């Protein structure tokens, strides 16, 4: 029996289905995550995407190609993941990388010496580090600004500004950018709007549909969702940007390997289920923690008291599954972390397991202390990535670690969360 050729690549790295799939844009998000990127294999009928664990590909003859030549350039498994994410983000093309930082670094390589960026001020620590320790020395400047306020960003623009780089929501303070205002500002000044949307995923937020030019994800987090791989993805809105990013990735080589791409495709299929459960848990715990006597503040945009609650209602379809909280006694942060038994003290977020960390000494430790303190990333701040466990068990673990109950019962916290998710809550005056 002759071997059927692998389907040829389509524009933007997407691999078409030779049998024809249902039109993805007309499907519900929960269906799209299951079927996006799936290709029907006409020879074997395989339902799962195969792992093309190969470095190179045989040519049919001189001057002929199957569409794949070398896996640094193209790989069918990686492209299945890219097609899936691109479909969810409604972009022109997605490119997968070896990590979220590799994706971000590729985007930053689009700039030249003398260029300037305006960047979210309370951003992820390693994003700040790559800007400050690498690209600043290459002649690319940046200014930190409050990207929740388009007017503040406008005041930070210079004649050399080429882009606004936004993290929304931010890590760890869960501040939500004014995407519509920033998109209008960038259009007016002919700037690129670059959005790290890792915390919301395309289920809750699709920045390209609101005027962004590139969306970046650490796919290690919610997209893959099982804390078992490191990956990143950048989604371009236009052919020109896709071509530039492809060129950067080709020459720098920060590709996602086929096995990790396969894990990412598999993990993506349960994204809707995972995000629904984790968000329900996070919103319940946010209410519960906000009423706890040992907690001074909770940072989560799903709380009606949050300054970003209304904005999330307007520009997003959810609130996410990560929150941060500040202890009344900052000196007890280490004690609380050591007492936890179910919730793991570990970096990263977005997996099925609940993880907690201390940003000042982990994810943001490279930031100057004065900058951390100004931003509110202090010794008493803890970041909680809420997983899909039973929320009763998570609350019990937090209760014993905080050495006392919340003033709000878990049942009432759950009821408030469900009311908000059902759309019945209104922002507090």
Buried (B, 14 or more C-beta within 10 A) or exposed (E): EEEEEBBEBEEBBBBBBEEEBEEBEEBEBBEBBBBBBBBBBEEEEEEEBBBBEBEEBEEEEEEEEBBBEEBBEBBBBBBBBBBBBBBBBBBBBBBBBBBBBBBBBBBBBBBEEEBBBBBBBBBBBBBBBBBBEEBEEEEBBBBBBBBBBBEBBBEBBEEEBBBBBBBBBBBBBBBBBBBBBBBBBBEEEEBBBBBBBBBBBBBBBBBBBBBBBBBBBBBBBBBBBBBBBBBBBBBBBBEEBBBBBBEBBBEBEBBBBBEBBBBBBBBBBBBBBBBBBBBBBBBBBBBBBBBBEBBBBBBBBBBBEBEBBBBBBEBBEBBBBBBBBBBEEBEBBEEBBEBBEBBBBBEBBBBBBBBBBBBBEBBBBEBEEEBBEBBBBBBBBBBBBBBBBEBEEBBBBBBBBBEEBBEBEBEBBBEBBBEBBEEEBEBEE
